[in-house]
Amino acid sequence: MTKMKLVLVAMMATVLAACATGPRIYTDADPAADFGRYQTFAFVEGAGKNAEAQYQTLSGQRIEDAINTAMVSRGYQLDIHNPDLLINFHLKTEEKTRSSPPVYMGGYYGYRSGMYVGWPGYVEPGYVDSYTEGTLSIDLVDRQTRQMVWEGTAVSRVTSSLREAPNETVRAAVASIFAQYPYVAGNSAPRALAQ
């Protein structure tokens, strides 16, 4: 196997390994926020609804339930009358296309050099890959200041196996996001995140 082919195989293995480990997670926090002040939460009115919807979808209810579980497991209490934190979330899907041009793989002569003509190489065909990408964003907002204090986003390719198991898919996505949330209720010191 040529050196170039080994590099391509290694790159492809890395990409596949990254896809197999779950969604890509992005988070951001307000460095001035005092997370020790927050002990209760509620969902904003219309959380997870798009502009046209007048009702919550099944996916929206699954996401709300998973977020509720994540917050309660960190010591927060649901308080719809006087919450410290308001939570909003948004789920969107987008059709994407990824392509790669053909790649020429040079021939390998090695020990044959000067003895006879070696294999001249070949062209690795390009590809076009169409897929659906799903993005789930969760916002935590300080109710008094009306400022976002933390946000987490999960981005993943939506496969048929994910569509066939919506409950597990939503729970896993929300858990992945909250695995990067370093606070518990009433404590301003962030805890160490699992690596």
Buried (B, 14 or more C-beta within 10 A) or exposed (E): EBEBBEEBEEEEEEEEEEEEEBBBBBBEBBEEBEBEEBBBBBBBEEBBBEEEEEEBEEBBEBBBBBBBBBBEEBEBEEEEEEBBBBBBBBBEEEEEEEEEEEEEBEBBBEEEEEEEEEEEEEEBEEEEEEEBBBBBBBBBBBBEEEEBBBBBBBBBBBEEEBEEEEEEBBBBBBBBBBBBBBBBBBBEEEEEEEE
